[in-house]
Amino acid sequence: MKLHHFDSFDEFESAVVDVDLKVRLLGPHDGKWQIGHVDIDGITIQQGVEAVPNLCEASGWPTHLMLLISEGHPSPTWLNGVPFARDTLGILAPRQGFVFRAAGPNSWVTIALPLSLPLFQADNEVGDVLRHWCQSTRTVVCAPGAIESLRCAALAAADASTSRASGRALIEAAVIDLIVSRRQKTKAMGRPGVSPHGLCDATLDLFRSVDDRFVRGVDQLDSLPVGARSLNNFFHQCFGQSPKQYLQLRRLHAIHTVLKDLGNHAVSITDIFEQQGYSYSTYALARYRAVFGETPSNTRVRAFDVV
């Protein structure tokens, strides 16, 4: 599988398949990104390499169940605030929102299984587990060897010398072995029955539905099914920041997007900051530069240079 190289997070964002994705840089600058994907008889294998701290807000496609492999090495990584390790597999359910966060350089592999795959209709343990996984995003603990075997099977299937039929058989066999090796569920947060994954999905739904109203503060988060202290703890675990800090980061990315849009070239940078709910100040400019590694003016100029 050939990995394509990108110099910016927004180019990388556009190249990811099988998920609706928004990348948030966590500073102090952008970096080098690599990604590649291959279709194996309906199963999509995707591999990514990231060089800088970042966070991805995403939701799975309705037609696929996605398995996410990340060793949490050399930098820690998390799915909805749950840390990855050698024995941790991410299960990304169709239509469910999730957050993948990396503290620094890392790599990952995803295997997107179409729901039409016969494994999902099987009247056995494998079919039962796969259908159950489709209900909600989660992490599962499996034998490290089974996760590594799935990763190796996915990369071997993606090799140009492997036939599509053989590649699909490799992946299906590895998925079956992995299901047999799974062990336990993850710990819930907040009120009983509220998992970090369910809370993340609800939070991302709220972000999408009231983005234009976040300029009025964090009070919109009160509708989430946890108290203030649990909400703050959840944000630190999932997003790596407090609710207020993360909402400000989202505004900075919105500002970055507007600045790159040539249709807004006549709007002053001050007005763009204010329109996105971020008061224009020396501090605001410093925060922008800390995240994107350049000034707002440089972002605007670079957009014109690309054209």
One Martini backbone bead per residue (centre of mass of N, CA, C, O) as a GRO file, in nm:
protein
  307
    1MET     BB    1   0.093   0.039   0.025
    2LYS     BB    2   0.058   0.364  -0.053
    3LEU     BB    3   0.194   0.658   0.081
    4HIS     BB    4   0.075   0.975   0.125
    5HIS     BB    5   0.191   1.307   0.120
    6PHE     BB    6   0.152   1.575   0.367
    7ASP     BB    7   0.170   1.932   0.487
    8SER     BB    8  -0.136   1.921   0.596
    9PHE     BB    9  -0.422   1.868   0.779
   10ASP     BB   10  -0.638   1.930   0.553
   11GLU     BB   11  -0.532   1.728   0.344
   12PHE     BB   12  -0.556   1.479   0.523
   13GLU     BB   13  -0.859   1.501   0.584
   14SER     BB   14  -0.945   1.457   0.275
   15ALA     BB   15  -0.805   1.152   0.255
   16VAL     BB   16  -0.998   1.027   0.432
   17VAL     BB   17  -1.184   0.728   0.473
   18ASP     BB   18  -1.506   0.621   0.603
   19VAL     BB   19  -1.511   0.922   0.725
   20ASP     BB   20  -1.607   1.197   0.914
   21LEU     BB   21  -1.360   1.465   0.925
   22LYS     BB   22  -1.184   1.653   1.194
   23VAL     BB   23  -0.898   1.838   1.241
   24ARG     BB   24  -0.704   1.912   1.543
   25LEU     BB   25  -0.476   2.109   1.647
   26LEU     BB   26  -0.239   2.105   1.946
   27GLY     BB   27   0.034   2.169   1.886
   28PRO     BB   28   0.271   2.404   1.770
   29HIS     BB   29   0.219   2.260   1.478
   30ASP     BB   30   0.253   2.152   1.190
   31GLY     BB   31   0.297   1.865   0.959
   32LYS     BB   32   0.353   1.546   0.874
   33TRP     BB   33   0.166   1.335   0.642
   34GLN     BB   34   0.019   0.998   0.615
   35ILE     BB   35  -0.164   0.809   0.353
   36GLY     BB   36  -0.352   0.497   0.292
   37HIS     BB   37  -0.556   0.299   0.054
   38VAL     BB   38  -0.749  -0.019   0.023
   39ASP     BB   39  -0.942  -0.236  -0.172
   40ILE     BB   40  -1.080  -0.557  -0.039
   41ASP     BB   41  -1.346  -0.670  -0.152
   42GLY     BB   42  -1.488  -0.415   0.034
   43ILE     BB   43  -1.241  -0.381   0.211
   44THR     BB   44  -1.093  -0.122   0.407
   45ILE     BB   45  -0.759  -0.016   0.404
   46GLN     BB   46  -0.588   0.192   0.652
   47GLN     BB   47  -0.301   0.421   0.669
   48GLY     BB   48  -0.139   0.618   0.931
   49VAL     BB   49   0.079   0.915   0.968
   50GLU     BB   50   0.186   1.113   1.251
   51ALA     BB   51   0.379   1.412   1.380
   52VAL     BB   52   0.150   1.554   1.556
   53PRO     BB   53  -0.049   1.694   1.761
   54ASN     BB   54  -0.392   1.558   1.772
   55LEU     BB   55  -0.745   1.582   1.668
   56CYS     BB   56  -1.034   1.370   1.593
   57GLU     BB   57  -1.335   1.439   1.453
   58ALA     BB   58  -1.583   1.175   1.417
   59SER     BB   59  -1.770   0.955   1.185
   60GLY     BB   60  -1.919   0.684   1.088
   61TRP     BB   61  -2.023   0.500   0.848
   62PRO     BB   62  -2.328   0.333   0.775
   63THR     BB   63  -2.173   0.075   0.604
   64HIS     BB   64  -1.958   0.048   0.852
   65LEU     BB   65  -1.716  -0.134   1.034
   66MET     BB   66  -1.452  -0.018   1.249
   67LEU     BB   67  -1.109  -0.099   1.296
   68LEU     BB   68  -0.873   0.018   1.550
   69ILE     BB   69  -0.514   0.053   1.533
   70SER     BB   70  -0.327   0.149   1.835
   71GLU     BB   71  -0.039   0.144   2.044
   72GLY     BB   72   0.058   0.412   2.184
   73HIS     BB   73   0.313   0.446   1.977
   74PRO     BB   74   0.535   0.673   2.092
   75SER     BB   75   0.256   0.800   2.148
   76PRO     BB   76  -0.014   0.874   2.296
   77THR     BB   77  -0.349   0.728   2.269
   78TRP     BB   78  -0.709   0.797   2.202
   79LEU     BB   79  -1.051   0.682   2.267
   80ASN     BB   80  -1.256   0.877   2.420
   81GLY     BB   81  -1.017   0.867   2.661
   82VAL     BB   82  -0.909   0.586   2.587
   83PRO     BB   83  -0.636   0.409   2.609
   84PHE     BB   84  -0.391   0.279   2.428
   85ALA     BB   85  -0.275  -0.058   2.355
   86ARG     BB   86  -0.173  -0.371   2.270
   87ASP     BB   87  -0.479  -0.472   2.395
   88THR     BB   88  -0.625  -0.247   2.205
   89LEU     BB   89  -0.947  -0.198   2.047
   90GLY     BB   90  -1.119  -0.019   1.808
   91ILE     BB   91  -1.477   0.051   1.787
   92LEU     BB   92  -1.650   0.176   1.494
   93ALA     BB   93  -1.954   0.273   1.461
   94PRO     BB   94  -2.212   0.334   1.289
   95ARG     BB   95  -2.272   0.688   1.310
   96GLN     BB   96  -2.058   0.728   1.526
   97GLY     BB   97  -1.903   0.924   1.739
   98PHE     BB   98  -1.548   1.033   1.756
   99VAL     BB   99  -1.221   1.046   1.937
  100PHE     BB  100  -0.889   1.101   1.818
  101ARG     BB  101  -0.588   1.107   2.016
  102ALA     BB  102  -0.258   1.270   1.994
  103ALA     BB  103   0.057   1.358   2.149
  104GLY     BB  104   0.201   1.254   1.876
  105PRO     BB  105   0.369   1.045   1.725
  106ASN     BB  106   0.195   0.819   1.491
  107SER     BB  107   0.015   0.509   1.420
  108TRP     BB  108  -0.236   0.353   1.197
  109VAL     BB  109  -0.512   0.110   1.160
  110THR     BB  110  -0.781   0.029   0.934
  111ILE     BB  111  -1.091  -0.175   0.927
  112ALA     BB  112  -1.349  -0.181   0.685
  113LEU     BB  113  -1.660  -0.333   0.734
  114PRO     BB  114  -1.907  -0.442   0.562
  115LEU     BB  115  -2.239  -0.518   0.643
  116SER     BB  116  -2.256  -0.735   0.394
  117LEU     BB  117  -2.096  -0.930   0.529
  118PRO     BB  118  -2.134  -1.258   0.616
  119LEU     BB  119  -2.036  -1.235   0.914
  120PHE     BB  120  -2.295  -1.067   1.011
  121GLN     BB  121  -2.501  -1.325   0.942
  122ALA     BB  122  -2.400  -1.512   1.137
  123ASP     BB  123  -2.498  -1.808   1.345
  124ASN     BB  124  -2.281  -1.690   1.573
  125GLU     BB  125  -2.046  -1.542   1.758
  126VAL     BB  126  -1.941  -1.354   1.540
  127GLY     BB  127  -2.212  -1.230   1.456
  128ASP     BB  128  -2.296  -1.128   1.736
  129VAL     BB  129  -2.056  -0.938   1.785
  130LEU     BB  130  -2.074  -0.758   1.533
  131ARG     BB  131  -2.363  -0.659   1.589
  132HIS     BB  132  -2.295  -0.537   1.863
  133TRP     BB  133  -2.074  -0.334   1.765
  134CYS     BB  134  -2.281  -0.160   1.590
  135GLN     BB  135  -2.424  -0.002   1.835
  136SER     BB  136  -2.126   0.089   1.956
  137THR     BB  137  -1.871   0.254   2.060
  138ARG     BB  138  -1.540   0.109   2.146
  139THR     BB  139  -1.340  -0.084   2.364
  140VAL     BB  140  -1.123  -0.373   2.341
  141VAL     BB  141  -0.990  -0.661   2.493
  142CYS     BB  142  -0.706  -0.826   2.359
  143ALA     BB  143  -0.489  -1.012   2.228
  144PRO     BB  144  -0.203  -0.891   2.107
  145GLY     BB  145  -0.163  -1.109   1.886
  146ALA     BB  146  -0.439  -1.061   1.744
  147ILE     BB  147  -0.391  -0.767   1.665
  148GLU     BB  148  -0.130  -0.813   1.507
  149SER     BB  149  -0.255  -1.012   1.303
  150LEU     BB  150  -0.454  -0.808   1.184
  151ARG     BB  151  -0.247  -0.606   1.085
  152CYS     BB  152  -0.087  -0.800   0.903
  153ALA     BB  153  -0.327  -0.887   0.728
  154ALA     BB  154  -0.394  -0.607   0.618
  155LEU     BB  155  -0.113  -0.547   0.487
  156ALA     BB  156  -0.103  -0.802   0.312
  157ALA     BB  157  -0.368  -0.744   0.154
  158ALA     BB  158  -0.248  -0.455   0.046
  159ASP     BB  159  -0.069  -0.599  -0.126
  160ALA     BB  160  -0.010  -0.629  -0.463
  161SER     BB  161   0.056  -0.956  -0.449
  162THR     BB  162  -0.235  -0.980  -0.341
  163SER     BB  163  -0.518  -1.109  -0.368
  164ARG     BB  164  -0.835  -1.028  -0.298
  165ALA     BB  165  -0.934  -1.303  -0.193
  166SER     BB  166  -0.695  -1.356  -0.002
  167GLY     BB  167  -0.719  -1.096   0.164
  168ARG     BB  168  -1.002  -1.145   0.273
  169ALA     BB  169  -0.936  -1.412   0.416
  170LEU     BB  170  -0.728  -1.300   0.611
  171ILE     BB  171  -0.913  -1.097   0.756
  172GLU     BB  172  -1.141  -1.285   0.849
  173ALA     BB  173  -0.962  -1.473   1.020
  174ALA     BB  174  -0.856  -1.247   1.212
  175VAL     BB  175  -1.132  -1.159   1.322
  176ILE     BB  176  -1.211  -1.427   1.450
  177ASP     BB  177  -0.966  -1.452   1.644
  178LEU     BB  178  -1.020  -1.185   1.793
  179ILE     BB  179  -1.298  -1.246   1.911
  180VAL     BB  180  -1.199  -1.485   2.087
  181SER     BB  181  -0.981  -1.286   2.254
  182ARG     BB  182  -1.163  -1.136   2.404
  183ARG     BB  183  -1.246  -0.991   2.746
  184GLN     BB  184  -1.336  -0.673   2.810
  185LYS     BB  185  -1.462  -0.393   2.942
  186THR     BB  186  -1.513  -0.065   2.989
  187LYS     BB  187  -1.522   0.205   3.176
  188ALA     BB  188  -1.741   0.406   3.321
  189MET     BB  189  -1.892   0.735   3.315
  190GLY     BB  190  -2.056   0.891   3.536
  191ARG     BB  191  -2.334   0.790   3.500
  192PRO     BB  192  -2.497   0.522   3.494
  193GLY     BB  193  -2.441   0.406   3.158
  194VAL     BB  194  -2.211   0.620   3.090
  195SER     BB  195  -2.003   0.626   2.845
  196PRO     BB  196  -1.743   0.769   2.683
  197HIS     BB  197  -1.866   0.705   2.401
  198GLY     BB  198  -2.152   0.815   2.440
  199LEU     BB  199  -2.060   1.100   2.530
  200CYS     BB  200  -1.909   1.172   2.272
  201ASP     BB  201  -2.144   1.148   2.075
  202ALA     BB  202  -2.319   1.367   2.215
  203THR     BB  203  -2.114   1.599   2.190
  204LEU     BB  204  -2.090   1.601   1.877
  205ASP     BB  205  -2.386   1.654   1.825
  206LEU     BB  206  -2.387   1.927   1.970
  207PHE     BB  207  -2.179   2.068   1.799
  208ARG     BB  208  -2.336   2.043   1.527
  209SER     BB  209  -2.613   2.186   1.624
  210VAL     BB  210  -2.450   2.454   1.795
  211ASP     BB  211  -2.204   2.606   1.675
  212ASP     BB  212  -2.332   2.906   1.639
  213ARG     BB  213  -2.368   2.922   1.980
  214PHE     BB  214  -2.078   2.913   2.127
  215VAL     BB  215  -2.038   3.225   2.170
  216ARG     BB  216  -2.210   3.201   2.459
  217GLY     BB  217  -2.072   2.937   2.559
  218VAL     BB  218  -2.096   2.634   2.781
  219ASP     BB  219  -2.408   2.589   2.853
  220GLN     BB  220  -2.487   2.370   2.634
  221LEU     BB  221  -2.353   2.127   2.807
  222ASP     BB  222  -2.586   2.075   3.020
  223SER     BB  223  -2.737   1.842   2.843
  224LEU     BB  224  -2.552   1.650   2.945
  225PRO     BB  225  -2.530   1.325   3.131
  226VAL     BB  226  -2.358   1.524   3.337
  227GLY     BB  227  -2.178   1.671   3.554
  228ALA     BB  228  -1.948   1.915   3.588
  229ARG     BB  229  -1.712   1.738   3.687
  230SER     BB  230  -1.742   1.505   3.481
  231LEU     BB  231  -1.717   1.684   3.233
  232ASN     BB  232  -1.432   1.786   3.287
  233ASN     BB  233  -1.300   1.507   3.294
  234PHE     BB  234  -1.384   1.419   3.013
  235PHE     BB  235  -1.240   1.640   2.850
  236HIS     BB  236  -0.954   1.573   2.947
  237GLN     BB  237  -0.959   1.276   2.837
  238CYS     BB  238  -1.064   1.327   2.540
  239PHE     BB  239  -0.938   1.638   2.464
  240GLY     BB  240  -0.716   1.759   2.682
  241GLN     BB  241  -0.941   1.965   2.792
  242SER     BB  242  -1.137   2.197   2.864
  243PRO     BB  243  -1.427   2.312   2.755
  244LYS     BB  244  -1.331   2.602   2.697
  245GLN     BB  245  -1.068   2.533   2.545
  246TYR     BB  246  -1.198   2.361   2.318
  247LEU     BB  247  -1.390   2.576   2.203
  248GLN     BB  248  -1.158   2.765   2.126
  249LEU     BB  249  -1.022   2.573   1.927
  250ARG     BB  250  -1.260   2.554   1.732
  251ARG     BB  251  -1.258   2.856   1.660
  252LEU     BB  252  -0.975   2.865   1.541
  253HIS     BB  253  -1.047   2.668   1.308
  254ALA     BB  254  -1.266   2.844   1.189
  255ILE     BB  255  -1.081   3.081   1.125
  256HIS     BB  256  -0.889   2.926   0.940
  257THR     BB  257  -1.103   2.856   0.725
  258VAL     BB  258  -1.188   3.148   0.653
  259LEU     BB  259  -0.901   3.252   0.568
  260LYS     BB  260  -0.885   3.040   0.317
  261ASP     BB  261  -1.124   3.194   0.202
  262LEU     BB  262  -1.142   3.400  -0.072
  263GLY     BB  263  -1.436   3.518  -0.015
  264ASN     BB  264  -1.298   3.673   0.264
  265HIS     BB  265  -1.080   3.900   0.183
  266ALA     BB  266  -1.255   4.165   0.278
  267VAL     BB  267  -1.232   4.061   0.559
  268SER     BB  268  -1.129   4.119   0.851
  269ILE     BB  269  -0.958   3.970   1.099
  270THR     BB  270  -1.114   4.088   1.331
  271ASP     BB  271  -1.399   4.006   1.228
  272ILE     BB  272  -1.350   3.703   1.218
  273PHE     BB  273  -1.305   3.660   1.514
  274GLU     BB  274  -1.578   3.780   1.611
  275GLN     BB  275  -1.769   3.591   1.440
  276GLN     BB  276  -1.635   3.329   1.604
  277GLY     BB  277  -1.613   3.420   1.923
  278TYR     BB  278  -1.315   3.571   1.919
  279SER     BB  279  -1.138   3.783   2.073
  280TYR     BB  280  -0.945   4.037   1.969
  281SER     BB  281  -0.592   3.982   2.041
  282THR     BB  282  -0.284   3.910   2.147
  283TYR     BB  283  -0.368   3.638   2.261
  284ALA     BB  284  -0.515   3.529   2.011
  285LEU     BB  285  -0.266   3.537   1.826
  286ALA     BB  286  -0.094   3.347   2.000
  287ARG     BB  287  -0.282   3.103   1.983
  288TYR     BB  288  -0.281   3.071   1.679
  289ARG     BB  289   0.027   3.030   1.652
  290ALA     BB  290   0.047   2.782   1.845
  291VAL     BB  291  -0.126   2.597   1.650
  292PHE     BB  292  -0.024   2.690   1.330
  293GLY     BB  293   0.264   2.846   1.304
  294GLU     BB  294   0.100   3.118   1.237
  295THR     BB  295  -0.043   3.383   1.116
  296PRO     BB  296  -0.328   3.499   0.987
  297SER     BB  297  -0.190   3.644   0.749
  298ASN     BB  298  -0.034   3.394   0.645
  299THR     BB  299  -0.280   3.225   0.578
  300ARG     BB  300  -0.396   3.415   0.364
  301VAL     BB  301  -0.148   3.428   0.177
  302ARG     BB  302  -0.125   3.120   0.124
  303ALA     BB  303  -0.395   3.094  -0.024
  304PHE     BB  304  -0.308   3.273  -0.265
  305ASP     BB  305  -0.054   3.110  -0.349
  306VAL     BB  306  -0.203   2.853  -0.437
  307VAL     BB  307  -0.363   3.009  -0.669
   0.00000   0.00000   0.00000
